[in-house]
């Protein structure tokens, strides 16, 4: 009996030590969250892909990463500001606007601690319309049923900037829908809207879905008002959607665009940012294969292009180690 009691005590002690060790490991783990976008968009793929490589190194770094779907670029800025997200994917213009406290962030004020990590794919402001809606250019959207995008999305913010230089308001549309990216294609196919908007890298799943389910056309975004916008807003550039990427759209479609950028806060530790950057750039060839929009990524461009906020010190450390800075 005495022997059994001794054995039980020893077992309990070992179990306690084991539990304590497990708890210690869990306490050392760092959980980071990346704000992305809708599940049909490239932002979501980007966040999931980054986490894929970060989580391969968890045993070494103690960092665990997740990348949930979110409302998009504006929502990701607000998530980083509030601490909901440690990182966020966003348009290059949102990084700039957040840093300067410009609309749609004027109420919150300038975000002094916003930091750039690296840029990703080029993005194009995209309008896709049902062919039977007879929308040949941006001005033809007047009086039509248009999805302007959910609040907090990049497409919504960019469309509102275009509308501002044209002197338009939502009242100029027969319907200004606020559908999320994942809801747009089916709404277009079901004839609930005449046109959908998206600020996205190409090829894109939602655009592919829409063009294969309904006869639809990509709409050029050009004209004097667009030229004025480009002159006033340096974070936008002329861009185009390549021809032949989507069914029924064989010719290139001119528009405006920018870069998708991974952004964080100075509050995130140097070691955490360094580990994330290292996990991506040490596996960049593999990363580039995870979505067609990533195939043309180049290290020298990713650490400079589209970055309108200061680089995080943790990212700088890695780039200097590689001799890129």
Backbone torsions as a table, in degrees:
resi	resn	phi	psi	omega
1	UNK	NA	-43.8	179.4
2	UNK	-63.5	-37.0	179.6
3	UNK	-65.9	-39.9	179.5
4	UNK	-65.2	-38.4	179.5
5	UNK	-64.8	-39.3	179.6
6	UNK	-65.9	-42.7	179.1
7	UNK	-63.4	-41.3	-179.9
8	UNK	-63.9	-40.9	-179.1
9	UNK	-64.9	-41.6	179.5
10	UNK	-64.5	-41.8	179.1
11	UNK	-62.5	-42.9	-179.3
12	UNK	-65.1	-38.3	179.4
13	UNK	-65.0	-44.0	179.3
14	UNK	-64.0	-41.0	177.8
15	UNK	-61.9	-40.1	179.6
16	UNK	-65.4	-41.0	178.0
17	UNK	-63.7	-41.7	179.4
18	UNK	-62.9	-43.9	178.9
19	UNK	-63.3	-39.7	179.5
20	UNK	-64.2	-40.0	179.5
21	UNK	-65.7	-42.0	178.6
22	UNK	-62.5	-43.0	179.9
23	UNK	-62.2	-38.3	-179.5
24	UNK	-64.7	-41.6	178.5
25	UNK	-63.5	-44.4	179.6
26	UNK	-62.6	-36.4	-179.4
27	UNK	-67.2	-30.0	-178.9
28	UNK	-79.6	-20.4	-179.6
29	UNK	-64.7	140.2	176.2
30	UNK	-111.0	126.0	179.9
31	UNK	-100.6	123.3	177.8
32	UNK	-119.0	144.4	-178.4
33	UNK	-122.4	132.9	178.4
34	UNK	-109.8	120.8	173.2
35	UNK	-74.7	135.0	-173.8
36	UNK	-120.4	-106.1	-178.3
37	UNK	-172.7	-158.2	177.4
38	UNK	-68.6	154.3	-173.7
39	UNK	-68.8	-13.2	177.4
40	UNK	-92.4	-3.8	-174.2
41	UNK	-98.5	168.3	-178.8
42	UNK	-73.2	-28.7	178.2
43	UNK	-56.4	-43.2	-178.9
44	UNK	-64.2	-44.2	178.2
45	UNK	-62.6	-40.8	-179.5
46	UNK	-61.0	-48.7	-179.8
47	UNK	-62.5	-44.9	178.8
48	UNK	-62.9	-38.0	-178.9
49	UNK	-68.6	-42.8	177.5
50	UNK	-59.9	-47.0	-179.6
51	UNK	-62.8	-33.1	179.2
52	UNK	-56.8	-43.7	-178.3
53	UNK	-80.5	-35.6	176.0
54	UNK	-59.8	-44.2	-175.8
55	UNK	-72.2	-17.1	173.2
56	UNK	-66.6	-26.0	-176.0
57	UNK	-104.6	14.5	-175.5
58	UNK	-57.1	-39.7	-178.1
59	UNK	-61.8	-31.4	-179.8
60	UNK	-86.0	-43.8	-172.8
61	UNK	-94.4	-23.3	-174.3
62	UNK	75.8	11.7	-176.9
63	UNK	-103.6	129.5	174.4
64	UNK	-115.3	139.0	-171.0
65	UNK	-124.9	138.9	170.0
66	UNK	-135.7	154.6	-173.9
67	UNK	-139.7	80.7	-178.4
68	UNK	-73.3	158.5	171.9
69	UNK	-63.4	147.9	179.9
70	UNK	-143.4	-176.5	-178.7
71	UNK	-75.3	-7.9	179.5
72	UNK	113.9	-164.5	-169.4
73	UNK	-57.1	-49.6	-178.7
74	UNK	-64.3	-43.0	178.0
75	UNK	-61.9	-34.3	-180.0
76	UNK	-70.2	-37.5	173.9
77	UNK	-58.9	-49.1	-178.8
78	UNK	-64.5	-33.7	177.8
79	UNK	-67.6	-38.7	176.0
80	UNK	-66.6	-41.6	-179.2
81	UNK	-62.0	-40.7	-176.8
82	UNK	-81.6	-15.9	-177.0
83	UNK	94.3	0.0	177.0
84	UNK	-65.0	-39.1	177.8
85	UNK	-115.9	145.2	172.0
86	UNK	-87.5	-30.9	179.2
87	UNK	-136.4	162.2	175.7
88	UNK	-155.2	143.7	173.8
89	UNK	-92.5	136.0	-176.5
90	UNK	-156.1	168.3	173.1
91	UNK	-71.4	152.5	180.0
92	UNK	-60.1	-32.6	-179.9
93	UNK	-69.1	-31.1	178.7
94	UNK	-68.8	-35.9	176.0
95	UNK	-60.6	-44.5	179.8
96	UNK	-65.8	-47.9	-178.2
97	UNK	-62.5	-39.3	178.4
98	UNK	-64.6	-43.3	-179.5
99	UNK	-62.7	-37.0	-176.7
100	UNK	-92.2	-9.3	-178.2
101	UNK	73.1	31.6	179.5
102	UNK	-90.8	161.9	178.0
103	UNK	-55.2	135.8	11.4
104	UNK	-92.9	24.9	-177.0
105	UNK	-114.3	17.0	-174.0
106	UNK	-66.5	-31.5	-179.7
107	UNK	-67.3	-38.4	-179.0
108	UNK	-78.3	-23.1	-179.6
109	UNK	86.0	176.8	-178.2
110	UNK	-61.2	136.8	179.6
111	UNK	-98.8	87.9	-173.3
112	UNK	-64.7	-25.6	-174.7
113	UNK	-98.3	10.6	177.7
114	UNK	-69.5	138.8	-176.9
115	UNK	-136.0	142.2	176.1
116	UNK	-84.7	150.1	176.4
117	UNK	-115.6	-60.8	171.6
118	UNK	-165.3	162.7	177.1
119	UNK	-96.8	161.3	-178.4
120	UNK	-121.4	-132.8	-174.0
121	UNK	-73.9	156.6	169.9
122	UNK	-72.5	147.5	-178.7
123	UNK	-128.3	151.2	-178.1
124	UNK	-129.0	135.5	173.0
125	UNK	-70.7	120.0	-168.3
126	UNK	-119.8	131.0	172.9
127	UNK	-121.0	124.2	177.1
128	UNK	-119.3	128.4	-176.2
129	UNK	-125.8	149.4	171.1
130	UNK	-61.4	136.8	-178.6
131	UNK	-62.9	-34.1	-178.4
132	UNK	-75.9	-2.3	175.6
133	UNK	-85.2	-11.3	176.3
134	UNK	57.5	52.9	177.8
135	UNK	-109.3	103.9	-175.8
136	UNK	-100.2	-20.0	179.3
137	UNK	-151.0	175.6	-174.7
138	UNK	-59.0	-40.5	-177.7
139	UNK	-62.6	-24.4	179.4
140	UNK	-71.1	-7.9	177.4
141	UNK	-71.1	-19.8	179.4
142	UNK	-58.0	130.9	178.3
143	UNK	79.9	3.7	-179.0
144	UNK	-102.2	168.5	176.3
145	UNK	-90.9	108.6	-171.2
146	UNK	-121.9	134.8	171.7
147	UNK	-84.5	110.2	-178.6
148	UNK	-83.4	-11.3	178.0
149	UNK	101.5	155.9	-180.0
150	UNK	-71.7	147.3	175.5
151	UNK	-55.4	135.7	-178.6
152	UNK	95.0	-3.1	-179.2
153	UNK	-94.3	156.5	179.2
154	UNK	-67.7	-38.4	-179.1
155	UNK	-62.7	-38.3	-179.7
156	UNK	-64.2	-46.0	-178.1
157	UNK	-64.0	-44.9	-179.8
158	UNK	-66.7	-43.1	178.3
159	UNK	-60.0	-39.9	179.6
160	UNK	-66.0	-32.9	175.8
161	UNK	-67.8	-40.1	177.3
162	UNK	-65.7	-43.6	179.5
163	UNK	-61.2	-35.4	-178.5
164	UNK	-64.9	-43.7	-179.4
165	UNK	-72.2	-20.6	178.3
166	UNK	-92.8	-6.6	-179.1
167	UNK	74.2	26.2	-179.8
168	UNK	-96.0	162.1	168.7
169	UNK	-135.2	175.5	179.8
170	UNK	-62.5	-20.9	179.2
171	UNK	-67.7	-15.3	178.2
172	UNK	-75.1	-11.2	177.1
173	UNK	-100.3	147.2	173.9
174	UNK	-65.7	-31.8	176.0
175	UNK	-148.6	131.4	174.3
176	UNK	-113.5	86.9	-177.7
177	UNK	-74.4	151.8	-179.7
178	UNK	-119.4	45.9	-178.1
179	UNK	-73.1	148.5	173.7
180	UNK	-75.4	160.7	-178.0
181	UNK	-52.2	-40.4	-176.8
182	UNK	-68.8	-15.7	-176.6
183	UNK	-97.2	-10.9	-170.7
184	UNK	-68.8	-48.0	-173.1
185	UNK	-60.8	-45.2	180.0
186	UNK	-66.5	-35.8	178.5
187	UNK	-64.8	-38.0	177.5
188	UNK	-67.4	-44.4	-179.8
189	UNK	-65.6	-32.9	179.9
190	UNK	-85.0	4.0	179.4
191	UNK	62.8	33.8	174.8
192	UNK	-90.4	-19.5	174.1
193	UNK	-137.1	157.3	177.1
194	UNK	-92.0	-28.2	-176.2
195	UNK	-149.5	148.3	176.0
196	UNK	-121.2	150.9	178.5
197	UNK	-119.7	152.3	-179.8
198	UNK	-159.7	138.4	170.2
199	UNK	-109.5	103.9	-164.1
200	UNK	-156.0	158.5	171.9
201	UNK	-80.8	153.5	-177.5
202	UNK	-120.5	146.2	2.5
203	UNK	-74.4	154.8	-177.2
204	UNK	-128.1	138.8	-175.7
205	UNK	-63.3	-40.4	-178.6
206	UNK	-66.5	-39.9	178.4
207	UNK	-67.8	-40.1	177.8
208	UNK	-62.5	-42.4	178.6
209	UNK	-60.4	-47.1	-177.0
210	UNK	-64.5	-43.6	-176.2
211	UNK	-72.0	-19.3	178.0
212	UNK	-92.3	-15.2	-179.1
213	UNK	-102.3	-21.3	179.4
214	UNK	-145.5	144.3	177.4
215	UNK	-65.7	112.4	-172.1
216	UNK	-142.6	157.8	-175.3
217	UNK	-129.6	144.2	172.1
218	UNK	-79.6	137.3	-172.9
219	UNK	-105.2	126.5	177.4
220	UNK	-63.1	142.6	175.4
221	UNK	-115.8	89.9	-174.6
222	UNK	-143.1	176.2	176.1
223	UNK	122.8	178.2	-176.6
224	UNK	-62.2	-42.1	-179.3
225	UNK	-64.2	-37.2	178.4
226	UNK	-67.8	-41.1	176.9
227	UNK	-61.8	-37.4	177.4
228	UNK	-64.8	-43.1	178.7
229	UNK	-61.3	-43.9	179.7
230	UNK	-63.5	-35.3	179.6
231	UNK	-71.1	-33.2	-176.3
232	UNK	-87.0	-30.5	-172.9
233	UNK	-117.5	97.8	-173.7
234	UNK	-68.2	-16.1	-179.5
235	UNK	-78.2	-7.5	172.6
236	UNK	-102.9	149.2	176.1
237	UNK	-136.2	162.8	172.4
238	UNK	-66.0	142.0	-178.4
239	UNK	-149.9	171.1	175.3
240	UNK	-151.2	153.3	174.2
241	UNK	-91.8	124.3	-176.7
242	UNK	-59.8	149.0	175.5
243	UNK	-75.5	151.2	175.3
244	UNK	82.0	1.5	-180.0
245	UNK	-78.2	-33.6	-176.1
246	UNK	-123.8	146.1	-179.1
247	UNK	-55.1	131.3	176.3
248	UNK	79.8	5.4	-178.8
249	UNK	-131.1	80.4	-171.7
250	UNK	-83.7	-20.3	-176.1
251	UNK	-104.1	152.5	176.8
252	UNK	-60.4	147.3	179.7
253	UNK	-118.1	114.6	-178.7
254	UNK	-74.0	145.1	179.2
255	UNK	-161.3	-157.4	173.4
256	UNK	-120.8	159.5	-177.2
257	UNK	-158.5	-170.0	179.5
258	UNK	-169.8	-162.1	179.6
259	UNK	-110.6	147.0	165.6
260	UNK	-83.3	136.8	-177.7
261	UNK	-130.9	142.7	171.9
262	UNK	-89.1	127.6	-172.1
263	UNK	-127.8	153.5	178.3
264	UNK	-146.7	-164.4	179.7
265	UNK	-124.0	153.1	176.0
266	UNK	-62.8	-17.1	179.0
267	UNK	-70.4	-23.7	177.9
268	UNK	-74.5	135.6	-172.1
269	UNK	-65.5	151.6	177.6
270	UNK	-57.8	-40.9	-177.3
271	UNK	-64.5	-38.9	-179.5
272	UNK	-67.0	-46.0	179.9
273	UNK	-65.7	-42.3	177.9
274	UNK	-57.1	-46.3	-177.9
275	UNK	-63.9	-40.9	179.5
276	UNK	-65.8	-46.6	-179.5
277	UNK	-61.4	-44.4	179.6
278	UNK	-61.0	-41.5	-177.5
279	UNK	-64.4	-32.2	179.3
280	UNK	-79.3	-52.2	-174.0
281	UNK	-72.2	-26.9	174.8
282	UNK	-71.6	-14.3	-179.1
283	UNK	-127.7	29.7	-171.0
284	UNK	-62.1	-38.0	179.4
285	UNK	-61.5	-39.4	176.8
286	UNK	-69.8	-41.2	-180.0
287	UNK	-57.7	-43.1	-175.5
288	UNK	-64.4	-19.7	-179.1
289	UNK	-86.9	-4.3	-174.1
290	UNK	-84.6	-12.1	173.7
291	UNK	-160.8	140.3	180.0
292	UNK	-57.1	-28.6	-179.3
293	UNK	-67.7	-16.6	-178.0
294	UNK	-92.7	-6.6	-166.9
295	UNK	-63.8	-25.5	-177.1
296	UNK	-100.2	11.6	-180.0
297	UNK	-63.5	136.7	177.9
298	UNK	-130.1	137.0	-176.6
299	UNK	-52.8	-46.3	-174.2
300	UNK	-65.4	-28.0	177.4
301	UNK	-83.5	-37.4	-176.2
302	UNK	-62.9	-26.2	-177.9
303	UNK	-94.1	3.2	-179.0
304	UNK	-135.4	-50.7	-171.0
305	UNK	-63.3	128.3	174.7
306	UNK	78.0	2.5	-177.7
307	UNK	-90.0	103.1	-176.1
308	UNK	-101.3	2.6	174.7
309	UNK	-118.8	159.8	178.4
310	UNK	-61.0	145.6	175.4
311	UNK	-67.8	143.4	175.4
312	UNK	-67.9	143.2	-177.8
313	UNK	-58.8	-33.3	179.2
314	UNK	-66.4	-35.8	176.7
315	UNK	-70.4	-42.3	179.0
316	UNK	-58.4	-40.8	-179.8
317	UNK	-58.1	-45.5	-179.3
318	UNK	-67.5	-43.6	-177.7
319	UNK	-63.7	-35.3	176.5
320	UNK	-69.4	-37.8	178.1
321	UNK	-61.6	-35.1	179.8
322	UNK	-82.5	-4.9	179.2
323	UNK	78.7	20.0	-179.1
324	UNK	-89.8	-11.4	-180.0
325	UNK	-133.6	NA	NA
